[in-house]
């Protein structure tokens, strides 16, 4: 193979090898609180802007809470996946006679110690 063929084959292998995608937790940013004027003259001058800013704030706060809820649900789902992988690993290690090498006495999902 020539140098170009080797490079082309390596690039093709990189493109064709699937890379597992890891889900990213949403980034939840709390909304910025509205500015509230201290002076009555400023309230009169900016009443429409401040009122609109409060509406924006509460709308953004709702989206923030929804984002936190989604992050919570995603975290629970991911924790269940990792717990399942742990259960499979522990079962395989025990089947191979490696239970003593686990370094811990993990609880089974039922809350009982393994026999």
Biopython code that builds the backbone (N, CA, C, O; Angstrom):
import numpy as np
from Bio.PDB.StructureBuilder import StructureBuilder

atoms = [
    (1, "UNK", "N", (0.837, -1.180, 0.000)),
    (1, "UNK", "CA", (0.000, 0.000, 0.000)),
    (1, "UNK", "C", (0.877, 1.237, 0.000)),
    (1, "UNK", "O", (1.907, 1.286, 0.673)),
    (2, "UNK", "N", (0.464, 2.215, -0.748)),
    (2, "UNK", "CA", (1.212, 3.460, -0.753)),
    (2, "UNK", "C", (0.809, 4.280, 0.458)),
    (2, "UNK", "O", (-0.170, 3.963, 1.133)),
    (3, "UNK", "N", (1.560, 5.328, 0.732)),
    (3, "UNK", "CA", (1.290, 6.188, 1.885)),
    (3, "UNK", "C", (-0.104, 6.794, 1.826)),
    (3, "UNK", "O", (-0.784, 6.913, 2.845)),
    (4, "UNK", "N", (-0.526, 7.179, 0.610)),
    (4, "UNK", "CA", (-1.848, 7.780, 0.458)),
    (4, "UNK", "C", (-2.951, 6.763, 0.757)),
    (4, "UNK", "O", (-3.972, 7.104, 1.354)),
    (5, "UNK", "N", (-2.745, 5.542, 0.349)),
    (5, "UNK", "CA", (-3.743, 4.497, 0.593)),
    (5, "UNK", "C", (-3.875, 4.202, 2.081)),
    (5, "UNK", "O", (-4.977, 3.980, 2.583)),
    (6, "UNK", "N", (-2.745, 4.201, 2.784)),
    (6, "UNK", "CA", (-2.772, 3.939, 4.223)),
    (6, "UNK", "C", (-3.543, 5.052, 4.934)),
    (6, "UNK", "O", (-4.371, 4.788, 5.806)),
    (7, "UNK", "N", (-3.263, 6.291, 4.554)),
    (7, "UNK", "CA", (-3.956, 7.433, 5.170)),
    (7, "UNK", "C", (-5.440, 7.365, 4.848)),
    (7, "UNK", "O", (-6.275, 7.588, 5.725)),
    (8, "UNK", "N", (-5.774, 7.063, 3.610)),
    (8, "UNK", "CA", (-7.180, 6.972, 3.217)),
    (8, "UNK", "C", (-7.883, 5.854, 3.970)),
    (8, "UNK", "O", (-9.024, 6.024, 4.402)),
    (9, "UNK", "N", (-7.225, 4.721, 4.133)),
    (9, "UNK", "CA", (-7.815, 3.601, 4.866)),
    (9, "UNK", "C", (-8.020, 3.973, 6.335)),
    (9, "UNK", "O", (-9.041, 3.622, 6.927)),
    (10, "UNK", "N", (-7.064, 4.673, 6.916)),
    (10, "UNK", "CA", (-7.185, 5.086, 8.322)),
    (10, "UNK", "C", (-8.335, 6.069, 8.497)),
    (10, "UNK", "O", (-9.102, 5.967, 9.454)),
    (11, "UNK", "N", (-8.458, 7.019, 7.577)),
    (11, "UNK", "CA", (-9.563, 7.984, 7.652)),
    (11, "UNK", "C", (-10.908, 7.292, 7.471)),
    (11, "UNK", "O", (-11.875, 7.615, 8.162)),
    (12, "UNK", "N", (-10.970, 6.354, 6.557)),
    (12, "UNK", "CA", (-12.212, 5.613, 6.330)),
    (12, "UNK", "C", (-12.582, 4.810, 7.572)),
    (12, "UNK", "O", (-13.756, 4.740, 7.936)),
    (13, "UNK", "N", (-11.600, 4.207, 8.220)),
    (13, "UNK", "CA", (-11.866, 3.435, 9.437)),
    (13, "UNK", "C", (-12.381, 4.343, 10.538)),
    (13, "UNK", "O", (-13.271, 3.952, 11.292)),
    (14, "UNK", "N", (-11.837, 5.548, 10.645)),
    (14, "UNK", "CA", (-12.286, 6.486, 11.668)),
    (14, "UNK", "C", (-13.732, 6.901, 11.428)),
    (14, "UNK", "O", (-14.496, 7.064, 12.379)),
    (15, "UNK", "N", (-14.105, 7.070, 10.184)),
    (15, "UNK", "CA", (-15.470, 7.489, 9.848)),
    (15, "UNK", "C", (-16.458, 6.350, 10.070)),
    (15, "UNK", "O", (-17.586, 6.585, 10.504)),
    (16, "UNK", "N", (-16.052, 5.135, 9.782)),
    (16, "UNK", "CA", (-16.969, 4.002, 9.860)),
    (16, "UNK", "C", (-17.106, 3.406, 11.252)),
    (16, "UNK", "O", (-18.074, 2.694, 11.521)),
    (17, "UNK", "N", (-16.153, 3.682, 12.147)),
    (17, "UNK", "CA", (-16.231, 3.126, 13.498)),
    (17, "UNK", "C", (-17.233, 3.948, 14.296)),
    (17, "UNK", "O", (-17.052, 5.152, 14.477)),
    (18, "UNK", "N", (-18.286, 3.298, 14.771)),
    (18, "UNK", "CA", (-19.276, 4.059, 15.531)),
    (18, "UNK", "C", (-18.726, 4.468, 16.889)),
    (18, "UNK", "O", (-18.071, 3.687, 17.580)),
    (19, "UNK", "N", (-19.009, 5.701, 17.248)),
    (19, "UNK", "CA", (-18.611, 6.220, 18.548)),
    (19, "UNK", "C", (-19.883, 6.387, 19.362)),
    (19, "UNK", "O", (-20.790, 7.105, 18.940)),
    (20, "UNK", "N", (-19.971, 5.737, 20.526)),
    (20, "UNK", "CA", (-21.192, 5.860, 21.307)),
    (20, "UNK", "C", (-21.399, 7.304, 21.757)),
    (20, "UNK", "O", (-20.498, 7.950, 22.292)),
    (21, "UNK", "N", (-22.598, 7.775, 21.524)),
    (21, "UNK", "CA", (-22.938, 9.130, 21.929)),
    (21, "UNK", "C", (-23.382, 9.104, 23.382)),
    (21, "UNK", "O", (-24.191, 8.267, 23.783)),
    (22, "UNK", "N", (-22.853, 10.015, 24.151)),
    (22, "UNK", "CA", (-23.238, 10.104, 25.551)),
    (22, "UNK", "C", (-24.205, 11.269, 25.686)),
    (22, "UNK", "O", (-23.929, 12.388, 25.252)),
    (23, "UNK", "N", (-25.334, 10.979, 26.293)),
    (23, "UNK", "CA", (-26.332, 12.021, 26.471)),
    (23, "UNK", "C", (-25.790, 13.081, 27.416)),
    (23, "UNK", "O", (-25.170, 12.769, 28.433)),
    (24, "UNK", "N", (-26.027, 14.308, 27.075)),
    (24, "UNK", "CA", (-25.605, 15.408, 27.916)),
    (24, "UNK", "C", (-26.792, 15.908, 28.707)),
    (24, "UNK", "O", (-27.877, 16.106, 28.160)),
    (25, "UNK", "N", (-26.587, 16.106, 29.971)),
    (25, "UNK", "CA", (-27.643, 16.678, 30.795)),
    (25, "UNK", "C", (-27.860, 18.118, 30.358)),
    (25, "UNK", "O", (-26.919, 18.822, 29.991)),
    (26, "UNK", "N", (-29.119, 18.542, 30.404)),
    (26, "UNK", "CA", (-29.359, 19.931, 30.020)),
    (26, "UNK", "C", (-28.692, 20.885, 31.005)),
    (26, "UNK", "O", (-28.569, 20.586, 32.193)),
    (27, "UNK", "N", (-28.273, 22.015, 30.504)),
    (27, "UNK", "CA", (-27.688, 23.045, 31.352)),
    (27, "UNK", "C", (-28.808, 24.018, 31.688)),
    (27, "UNK", "O", (-29.329, 24.702, 30.808)),
    (28, "UNK", "N", (-29.171, 24.077, 32.948)),
    (28, "UNK", "CA", (-30.283, 24.907, 33.391)),
    (28, "UNK", "C", (-29.746, 26.187, 34.020)),
    (28, "UNK", "O", (-29.073, 26.155, 35.050)),
    (29, "UNK", "N", (-30.049, 27.290, 33.395)),
    (29, "UNK", "CA", (-29.570, 28.590, 33.871)),
    (29, "UNK", "C", (-30.762, 29.366, 34.417)),
    (29, "UNK", "O", (-31.728, 29.607, 33.693)),
    (30, "UNK", "N", (-30.701, 29.758, 35.685)),
    (30, "UNK", "CA", (-31.831, 30.509, 36.239)),
    (30, "UNK", "C", (-31.958, 31.871, 35.561)),
    (30, "UNK", "O", (-30.963, 32.459, 35.138)),
    (31, "UNK", "N", (-33.175, 32.358, 35.464)),
    (31, "UNK", "CA", (-33.361, 33.644, 34.783)),
    (31, "UNK", "C", (-32.849, 34.809, 35.634)),
    (31, "UNK", "O", (-32.790, 34.738, 36.862)),
    (32, "UNK", "N", (-32.490, 35.862, 34.944)),
    (32, "UNK", "CA", (-32.038, 37.075, 35.623)),
    (32, "UNK", "C", (-33.250, 37.809, 36.175)),
    (32, "UNK", "O", (-34.258, 37.976, 35.488)),
    (33, "UNK", "N", (-33.140, 38.238, 37.410)),
    (33, "UNK", "CA", (-34.259, 38.938, 38.039)),
    (33, "UNK", "C", (-34.443, 40.316, 37.409)),
    (33, "UNK", "O", (-33.478, 40.956, 36.992)),
    (34, "UNK", "N", (-35.689, 40.758, 37.346)),
    (34, "UNK", "CA", (-35.963, 42.080, 36.764)),
    (34, "UNK", "C", (-35.409, 43.210, 37.643)),
    (34, "UNK", "O", (-35.275, 43.081, 38.860)),
    (35, "UNK", "N", (-35.101, 44.294, 36.984)),
    (35, "UNK", "CA", (-34.688, 45.495, 37.687)),
    (35, "UNK", "C", (-35.945, 46.203, 38.165)),
    (35, "UNK", "O", (-36.893, 46.390, 37.404)),
    (36, "UNK", "N", (-35.942, 46.596, 39.437)),
    (36, "UNK", "CA", (-37.077, 47.333, 39.990)),
    (36, "UNK", "C", (-36.577, 48.713, 40.393)),
    (36, "UNK", "O", (-35.714, 48.841, 41.262)),
    (37, "UNK", "N", (-37.124, 49.743, 39.758)),
    (37, "UNK", "CA", (-36.682, 51.107, 40.083)),
    (37, "UNK", "C", (-36.994, 51.471, 41.530)),
    (37, "UNK", "O", (-38.006, 51.050, 42.090)),
    (38, "UNK", "N", (-36.118, 52.249, 42.113)),
    (38, "UNK", "CA", (-36.314, 52.719, 43.482)),
    (38, "UNK", "C", (-37.075, 54.047, 43.524)),
    (38, "UNK", "O", (-37.783, 54.336, 44.489)),
    (39, "UNK", "N", (-36.923, 54.826, 42.499)),
    (39, "UNK", "CA", (-37.537, 56.166, 42.473)),
    (39, "UNK", "C", (-38.860, 56.115, 41.715)),
    (39, "UNK", "O", (-38.995, 55.415, 40.711)),
    (40, "UNK", "N", (-39.821, 56.867, 42.213)),
    (40, "UNK", "CA", (-41.127, 56.936, 41.552)),
    (40, "UNK", "C", (-41.006, 57.475, 40.136)),
    (40, "UNK", "O", (-41.733, 57.041, 39.242)),
    (41, "UNK", "N", (-40.104, 58.410, 39.924)),
    (41, "UNK", "CA", (-39.916, 58.979, 38.583)),
    (41, "UNK", "C", (-39.449, 57.891, 37.609)),
    (41, "UNK", "O", (-39.858, 57.872, 36.448)),
    (42, "UNK", "N", (-38.588, 56.985, 38.093)),
    (42, "UNK", "CA", (-38.106, 55.889, 37.230)),
    (42, "UNK", "C", (-39.224, 54.883, 36.963)),
    (42, "UNK", "O", (-39.314, 54.327, 35.868)),
    (43, "UNK", "N", (-40.073, 54.651, 37.964)),
    (43, "UNK", "CA", (-41.208, 53.749, 37.743)),
    (43, "UNK", "C", (-42.110, 54.333, 36.664)),
    (43, "UNK", "O", (-42.549, 53.619, 35.763)),
    (44, "UNK", "N", (-42.388, 55.638, 36.755)),
    (44, "UNK", "CA", (-43.227, 56.283, 35.733)),
    (44, "UNK", "C", (-42.577, 56.225, 34.355)),
    (44, "UNK", "O", (-43.258, 56.014, 33.351)),
    (45, "UNK", "N", (-41.282, 56.409, 34.308)),
    (45, "UNK", "CA", (-40.589, 56.434, 33.017)),
    (45, "UNK", "C", (-40.451, 55.039, 32.401)),
    (45, "UNK", "O", (-40.449, 54.899, 31.178)),
    (46, "UNK", "N", (-40.336, 54.001, 33.251)),
    (46, "UNK", "CA", (-40.023, 52.662, 32.738)),
    (46, "UNK", "C", (-41.074, 51.615, 33.071)),
    (46, "UNK", "O", (-40.789, 50.420, 32.995)),
    (47, "UNK", "N", (-42.277, 52.029, 33.436)),
    (47, "UNK", "CA", (-43.291, 51.083, 33.897)),
    (47, "UNK", "C", (-43.539, 49.959, 32.886)),
    (47, "UNK", "O", (-43.648, 48.798, 33.279)),
    (48, "UNK", "N", (-43.629, 50.280, 31.601)),
    (48, "UNK", "CA", (-43.904, 49.247, 30.599)),
    (48, "UNK", "C", (-42.728, 48.279, 30.453)),
    (48, "UNK", "O", (-42.928, 47.078, 30.273)),
    (49, "UNK", "N", (-41.515, 48.797, 30.532)),
    (49, "UNK", "CA", (-40.341, 47.931, 30.407)),
    (49, "UNK", "C", (-40.192, 47.015, 31.620)),
    (49, "UNK", "O", (-39.871, 45.835, 31.474)),
    (50, "UNK", "N", (-40.425, 47.555, 32.818)),
    (50, "UNK", "CA", (-40.295, 46.746, 34.029)),
    (50, "UNK", "C", (-41.394, 45.688, 34.069)),
    (50, "UNK", "O", (-41.136, 44.536, 34.416)),
    (51, "UNK", "N", (-42.613, 46.073, 33.717)),
    (51, "UNK", "CA", (-43.720, 45.105, 33.696)),
    (51, "UNK", "C", (-43.424, 43.983, 32.704)),
    (51, "UNK", "O", (-43.660, 42.814, 33.007)),
    (52, "UNK", "N", (-42.913, 44.323, 31.530)),
    (52, "UNK", "CA", (-42.565, 43.307, 30.530)),
    (52, "UNK", "C", (-41.427, 42.425, 31.037)),
    (52, "UNK", "O", (-41.397, 41.225, 30.763)),
    (53, "UNK", "N", (-40.489, 43.022, 31.777)),
    (53, "UNK", "CA", (-39.371, 42.255, 32.305)),
    (53, "UNK", "C", (-39.847, 41.244, 33.351)),
    (53, "UNK", "O", (-39.314, 40.137, 33.430)),
    (54, "UNK", "N", (-40.853, 41.623, 34.158)),
    (54, "UNK", "CA", (-41.415, 40.660, 35.108)),
    (54, "UNK", "C", (-42.095, 39.511, 34.376)),
    (54, "UNK", "O", (-41.955, 38.357, 34.782)),
    (55, "UNK", "N", (-42.822, 39.798, 33.315)),
    (55, "UNK", "CA", (-43.467, 38.741, 32.526)),
    (55, "UNK", "C", (-42.425, 37.802, 31.930)),
    (55, "UNK", "O", (-42.590, 36.582, 31.944)),
    (56, "UNK", "N", (-41.348, 38.390, 31.407)),
    (56, "UNK", "CA", (-40.255, 37.584, 30.856)),
    (56, "UNK", "C", (-39.651, 36.710, 31.940)),
    (56, "UNK", "O", (-39.386, 35.528, 31.720)),
    (57, "UNK", "N", (-39.433, 37.294, 33.110)),
    (57, "UNK", "CA", (-38.831, 36.553, 34.213)),
    (57, "UNK", "C", (-39.662, 35.317, 34.555)),
    (57, "UNK", "O", (-39.120, 34.215, 34.641)),
    (58, "UNK", "N", (-40.960, 35.487, 34.749)),
    (58, "UNK", "CA", (-41.777, 34.347, 35.156)),
    (58, "UNK", "C", (-41.926, 33.309, 34.040)),
    (58, "UNK", "O", (-42.054, 32.116, 34.315)),
    (59, "UNK", "N", (-41.909, 33.752, 32.805)),
    (59, "UNK", "CA", (-41.917, 32.812, 31.683)),
    (59, "UNK", "C", (-40.608, 32.019, 31.652)),
    (59, "UNK", "O", (-40.615, 30.801, 31.474)),
    (60, "UNK", "N", (-39.489, 32.720, 31.828)),
    (60, "UNK", "CA", (-38.179, 32.053, 31.859)),
    (60, "UNK", "C", (-38.043, 31.158, 33.085)),
    (60, "UNK", "O", (-37.401, 30.110, 33.014)),
    (61, "UNK", "N", (-38.640, 31.556, 34.211)),
    (61, "UNK", "CA", (-38.588, 30.744, 35.420)),
    (61, "UNK", "C", (-39.316, 29.417, 35.208)),
    (61, "UNK", "O", (-38.869, 28.374, 35.686)),
    (62, "UNK", "N", (-40.428, 29.462, 34.495)),
    (62, "UNK", "CA", (-41.156, 28.228, 34.175)),
    (62, "UNK", "C", (-40.276, 27.302, 33.338)),
    (62, "UNK", "O", (-40.196, 26.106, 33.617)),
    (63, "UNK", "N", (-39.615, 27.845, 32.313)),
    (63, "UNK", "CA", (-38.717, 27.037, 31.486)),
    (63, "UNK", "C", (-37.543, 26.499, 32.308)),
    (63, "UNK", "O", (-37.089, 25.377, 32.084)),
    (64, "UNK", "N", (-37.056, 27.298, 33.257)),
    (64, "UNK", "CA", (-35.962, 26.867, 34.136)),
    (64, "UNK", "C", (-36.402, 25.670, 34.965)),
    (64, "UNK", "O", (-35.663, 24.692, 35.076)),
    (65, "UNK", "N", (-37.597, 25.733, 35.548)),
    (65, "UNK", "CA", (-38.096, 24.612, 36.340)),
    (65, "UNK", "C", (-38.298, 23.374, 35.465)),
    (65, "UNK", "O", (-38.029, 22.255, 35.902)),
    (66, "UNK", "N", (-38.768, 23.569, 34.240)),
    (66, "UNK", "CA", (-38.922, 22.436, 33.324)),
    (66, "UNK", "C", (-37.569, 21.820, 32.994)),
    (66, "UNK", "O", (-37.452, 20.598, 32.889)),
    (67, "UNK", "N", (-36.559, 22.644, 32.831)),
    (67, "UNK", "CA", (-35.201, 22.158, 32.553)),
    (67, "UNK", "C", (-34.685, 21.354, 33.740)),
    (67, "UNK", "O", (-34.105, 20.282, 33.560)),
    (68, "UNK", "N", (-34.891, 21.864, 34.952)),
    (68, "UNK", "CA", (-34.456, 21.139, 36.148)),
    (68, "UNK", "C", (-35.172, 19.796, 36.254)),
    (68, "UNK", "O", (-34.561, 18.792, 36.621)),
    (69, "UNK", "N", (-36.453, 19.777, 35.936)),
    (69, "UNK", "CA", (-37.218, 18.527, 35.982)),
    (69, "UNK", "C", (-36.669, 17.534, 34.964)),
    (69, "UNK", "O", (-36.541, 16.346, 35.262)),
    (70, "UNK", "N", (-36.343, 18.015, 33.758)),
    (70, "UNK", "CA", (-35.785, 17.141, 32.730)),
    (70, "UNK", "C", (-34.428, 16.608, 33.160)),
    (70, "UNK", "O", (-34.133, 15.428, 32.966)),
    (71, "UNK", "N", (-33.599, 17.469, 33.744)),
    (71, "UNK", "CA", (-32.283, 17.030, 34.226)),
    (71, "UNK", "C", (-32.452, 15.976, 35.315)),
    (71, "UNK", "O", (-31.699, 15.003, 35.353)),
    (72, "UNK", "N", (-33.428, 16.156, 36.198)),
    (72, "UNK", "CA", (-33.706, 15.182, 37.255)),
    (72, "UNK", "C", (-34.107, 13.843, 36.640)),
    (72, "UNK", "O", (-33.584, 12.798, 37.027)),
    (73, "UNK", "N", (-35.035, 13.873, 35.681)),
    (73, "UNK", "CA", (-35.499, 12.643, 35.039)),
    (73, "UNK", "C", (-34.365, 11.962, 34.277)),
    (73, "UNK", "O", (-34.231, 10.739, 34.325)),
    (74, "UNK", "N", (-33.551, 12.745, 33.579)),
    (74, "UNK", "CA", (-32.408, 12.179, 32.858)),
    (74, "UNK", "C", (-31.422, 11.536, 33.832)),
    (74, "UNK", "O", (-30.881, 10.466, 33.556)),
    (75, "UNK", "N", (-31.190, 12.192, 34.973)),
    (75, "UNK", "CA", (-30.286, 11.652, 35.977)),
    (75, "UNK", "C", (-30.799, 10.335, 36.553)),
    (75, "UNK", "O", (-30.027, 9.398, 36.756)),
    (76, "UNK", "N", (-32.096, 10.268, 36.815)),
    (76, "UNK", "CA", (-32.677, 9.025, 37.319)),
    (76, "UNK", "C", (-32.544, 7.899, 36.297)),
    (76, "UNK", "O", (-32.179, 6.775, 36.643)),
    (77, "UNK", "N", (-32.843, 8.209, 35.039)),
    (77, "UNK", "CA", (-32.744, 7.189, 33.985)),
    (77, "UNK", "C", (-31.300, 6.708, 33.848)),
    (77, "UNK", "O", (-31.054, 5.509, 33.715)),
    (78, "UNK", "N", (-30.360, 7.627, 33.879)),
    (78, "UNK", "CA", (-28.955, 7.249, 33.757)),
    (78, "UNK", "C", (-28.525, 6.410, 34.953)),
    (78, "UNK", "O", (-27.796, 5.430, 34.799)),
    (79, "UNK", "N", (-28.974, 6.790, 36.137)),
    (79, "UNK", "CA", (-28.653, 6.012, 37.334)),
    (79, "UNK", "C", (-29.186, 4.589, 37.248)),
    (79, "UNK", "O", (-28.524, 3.648, 37.687)),
    (80, "UNK", "N", (-30.388, 4.427, 36.679)),
    (80, "UNK", "CA", (-30.955, 3.080, 36.502)),
    (80, "UNK", "C", (-30.105, 2.274, 35.516)),
    (80, "UNK", "O", (-29.879, 1.082, 35.726)),
    (81, "UNK", "N", (-29.635, 2.917, 34.442)),
    (81, "UNK", "CA", (-28.799, 2.213, 33.462)),
    (81, "UNK", "C", (-27.486, 1.757, 34.105)),
    (81, "UNK", "O", (-27.049, 0.625, 33.897)),
    (82, "UNK", "N", (-26.869, 2.629, 34.875)),
    (82, "UNK", "CA", (-25.601, 2.281, 35.525)),
    (82, "UNK", "C", (-25.838, 1.189, 36.565)),
    (82, "UNK", "O", (-25.010, 0.291, 36.716)),
    (83, "UNK", "N", (-26.949, 1.257, 37.274)),
    (83, "UNK", "CA", (-27.270, 0.227, 38.263)),
    (83, "UNK", "C", (-27.448, -1.131, 37.593)),
    (83, "UNK", "O", (-26.997, -2.149, 38.118)),
    (84, "UNK", "N", (-28.106, -1.147, 36.430)),
    (84, "UNK", "CA", (-28.273, -2.397, 35.688)),
    (84, "UNK", "C", (-26.925, -2.935, 35.221)),
    (84, "UNK", "O", (-26.674, -4.138, 35.300)),
    (85, "UNK", "N", (-26.068, -2.059, 34.740)),
    (85, "UNK", "CA", (-24.732, -2.488, 34.301)),
    (85, "UNK", "C", (-23.952, -3.048, 35.487)),
    (85, "UNK", "O", (-23.220, -4.027, 35.336)),
    (86, "UNK", "N", (-24.098, -2.447, 36.653)),
    (86, "UNK", "CA", (-23.435, -2.937, 37.862)),
    (86, "UNK", "C", (-23.949, -4.323, 38.219)),
    (86, "UNK", "O", (-23.160, -5.207, 38.555)),
    (87, "UNK", "N", (-25.254, -4.525, 38.151)),
    (87, "UNK", "CA", (-25.821, -5.833, 38.476)),
    (87, "UNK", "C", (-25.266, -6.921, 37.555)),
    (87, "UNK", "O", (-24.928, -8.014, 38.009)),
    (88, "UNK", "N", (-25.175, -6.612, 36.256)),
    (88, "UNK", "CA", (-24.633, -7.570, 35.287)),
    (88, "UNK", "C", (-23.164, -7.844, 35.601)),
    (88, "UNK", "O", (-22.726, -8.995, 35.588)),
    (89, "UNK", "N", (-22.411, -6.794, 35.881)),
    (89, "UNK", "CA", (-20.997, -6.957, 36.216)),
    (89, "UNK", "C", (-20.824, -7.840, 37.451)),
    (89, "UNK", "O", (-20.016, -8.768, 37.444)),
    (90, "UNK", "N", (-21.583, -7.552, 38.512)),
    (90, "UNK", "CA", (-21.460, -8.334, 39.746)),
    (90, "UNK", "C", (-21.805, -9.797, 39.511)),
    (90, "UNK", "O", (-21.121, -10.688, 40.013)),
    (91, "UNK", "N", (-22.865, -10.045, 38.747)),
    (91, "UNK", "CA", (-23.255, -11.425, 38.461)),
    (91, "UNK", "C", (-22.161, -12.144, 37.682)),
    (91, "UNK", "O", (-21.844, -13.295, 37.980)),
    (92, "UNK", "N", (-21.585, -11.478, 36.693)),
    (92, "UNK", "CA", (-20.524, -12.093, 35.900)),
    (92, "UNK", "C", (-19.283, -12.345, 36.748)),
    (92, "UNK", "O", (-18.658, -13.399, 36.634)),
    (93, "UNK", "N", (-18.922, -11.383, 37.601)),
    (93, "UNK", "CA", (-17.738, -11.550, 38.458)),
    (93, "UNK", "C", (-17.940, -12.711, 39.413)),
    (93, "UNK", "O", (-17.025, -13.505, 39.631)),
    (94, "UNK", "N", (-19.133, -12.815, 39.984)),
    (94, "UNK", "CA", (-19.409, -13.933, 40.896)),
    (94, "UNK", "C", (-19.397, -15.266, 40.156)),
    (94, "UNK", "O", (-18.886, -16.261, 40.670)),
    (95, "UNK", "N", (-19.968, -15.287, 38.935)),
    (95, "UNK", "CA", (-19.994, -16.520, 38.142)),
    (95, "UNK", "C", (-18.578, -16.980, 37.798)),
    (95, "UNK", "O", (-18.326, -18.173, 37.632)),
    (96, "UNK", "N", (-17.667, -16.027, 37.694)),
    (96, "UNK", "CA", (-16.271, -16.360, 37.413)),
    (96, "UNK", "C", (-15.487, -16.665, 38.696)),
    (96, "UNK", "O", (-14.279, -16.897, 38.652)),
    (97, "UNK", "N", (-16.188, -16.662, 39.839)),
    (97, "UNK", "CA", (-15.528, -16.944, 41.111)),
    (97, "UNK", "C", (-14.710, -15.787, 41.633)),
    (97, "UNK", "O", (-13.781, -15.983, 42.416)),
    (98, "UNK", "N", (-15.046, -14.578, 41.205)),
    (98, "UNK", "CA", (-14.267, -13.402, 41.590)),
    (98, "UNK", "C", (-14.957, -12.544, 42.642)),
    (98, "UNK", "O", (-14.574, -11.394, 42.857)),
    (99, "UNK", "N", (-15.961, -13.094, 43.290)),
    (99, "UNK", "CA", (-16.708, -12.322, 44.272)),
    (99, "UNK", "C", (-15.836, -11.735, 45.369)),
    (99, "UNK", "O", (-16.071, -10.613, 45.818)),
    (100, "UNK", "N", (-14.844, -12.478, 45.797)),
    (100, "UNK", "CA", (-13.954, -11.993, 46.857)),
    (100, "UNK", "C", (-13.097, -10.828, 46.377)),
    (100, "UNK", "O", (-12.614, -10.040, 47.190)),
    (101, "UNK", "N", (-12.906, -10.713, 45.075)),
    (101, "UNK", "CA", (-12.064, -9.652, 44.516)),
    (101, "UNK", "C", (-12.820, -8.349, 44.281)),
    (101, "UNK", "O", (-12.227, -7.359, 43.855)),
    (102, "UNK", "N", (-14.112, -8.340, 44.553)),
    (102, "UNK", "CA", (-14.901, -7.136, 44.300)),
    (102, "UNK", "C", (-14.551, -6.020, 45.276)),
    (102, "UNK", "O", (-14.743, -4.843, 44.973)),
    (103, "UNK", "N", (-14.037, -6.390, 46.451)),
    (103, "UNK", "CA", (-13.607, -5.375, 47.398)),
    (103, "UNK", "C", (-14.732, -4.789, 48.225)),
    (103, "UNK", "O", (-14.490, -4.009, 49.146)),
    (104, "UNK", "N", (-15.950, -5.156, 47.904)),
    (104, "UNK", "CA", (-17.109, -4.677, 48.652)),
    (104, "UNK", "C", (-18.090, -5.822, 48.779)),
    (104, "UNK", "O", (-17.989, -6.828, 48.076)),
    (105, "UNK", "N", (-19.017, -5.660, 49.663)),
    (105, "UNK", "CA", (-20.097, -6.629, 49.787)),
    (105, "UNK", "C", (-21.365, -5.899, 49.372)),
    (105, "UNK", "O", (-22.160, -5.490, 50.218)),
    (106, "UNK", "N", (-21.550, -5.735, 48.057)),
    (106, "UNK", "CA", (-22.652, -4.892, 47.580)),
    (106, "UNK", "C", (-24.013, -5.487, 47.899)),
    (106, "UNK", "O", (-24.197, -6.703, 47.946)),
    (107, "UNK", "N", (-24.962, -4.579, 48.115)),
    (107, "UNK", "CA", (-26.334, -4.991, 48.363)),
    (107, "UNK", "C", (-26.980, -5.342, 47.017)),
    (107, "UNK", "O", (-26.713, -4.712, 45.994)),
    (108, "UNK", "N", (-27.814, -6.339, 47.054)),
    (108, "UNK", "CA", (-28.610, -6.658, 45.886)),
    (108, "UNK", "C", (-29.728, -5.617, 45.784)),
    (108, "UNK", "O", (-30.018, -4.942, 46.772)),
    (109, "UNK", "N", (-30.369, -5.467, 44.610)),
    (109, "UNK", "CA", (-31.469, -4.509, 44.479)),
    (109, "UNK", "C", (-32.586, -4.750, 45.507)),
    (109, "UNK", "O", (-33.313, -3.824, 45.867)),
    (110, "UNK", "N", (-32.714, -5.993, 45.974)),
    (110, "UNK", "CA", (-33.748, -6.299, 46.962)),
    (110, "UNK", "C", (-33.385, -5.758, 48.333)),
    (110, "UNK", "O", (-34.229, -5.741, 49.229)),
    (111, "UNK", "N", (-32.137, -5.312, 48.518)),
    (111, "UNK", "CA", (-31.692, -4.822, 49.811)),
    (111, "UNK", "C", (-31.041, -5.896, 50.656)),
    (111, "UNK", "O", (-30.589, -5.618, 51.767)),
    (112, "UNK", "N", (-30.984, -7.129, 50.148)),
    (112, "UNK", "CA", (-30.345, -8.238, 50.871)),
    (112, "UNK", "C", (-28.924, -8.409, 50.385)),
    (112, "UNK", "O", (-28.582, -8.050, 49.259)),
    (113, "UNK", "N", (-28.111, -8.960, 51.252)),
    (113, "UNK", "CA", (-26.739, -9.289, 50.874)),
    (113, "UNK", "C", (-26.760, -10.517, 49.971)),
    (113, "UNK", "O", (-27.583, -11.410, 50.172)),
    (114, "UNK", "N", (-25.869, -10.580, 48.976)),
    (114, "UNK", "CA", (-25.813, -11.756, 48.110)),
    (114, "UNK", "C", (-25.390, -12.987, 48.888)),
    (114, "UNK", "O", (-24.624, -12.899, 49.848)),
    (115, "UNK", "N", (-25.888, -14.113, 48.470)),
    (115, "UNK", "CA", (-25.560, -15.377, 49.150)),
    (115, "UNK", "C", (-24.271, -15.955, 48.626)),
    (115, "UNK", "O", (-23.839, -17.014, 49.081)),
]
sb = StructureBuilder()
sb.init_structure("model")
sb.init_model(0)
sb.init_chain("A")
sb.init_seg("    ")
for serial, (resi, resn, name, xyz) in enumerate(atoms, 1):
    if name == "N":
        sb.init_residue(resn, " ", resi, " ")
    sb.init_atom(name, np.array(xyz, "f"), 0.0, 1.0, " ", f" {name:<3s}", serial, name[0])
structure = sb.get_structure()
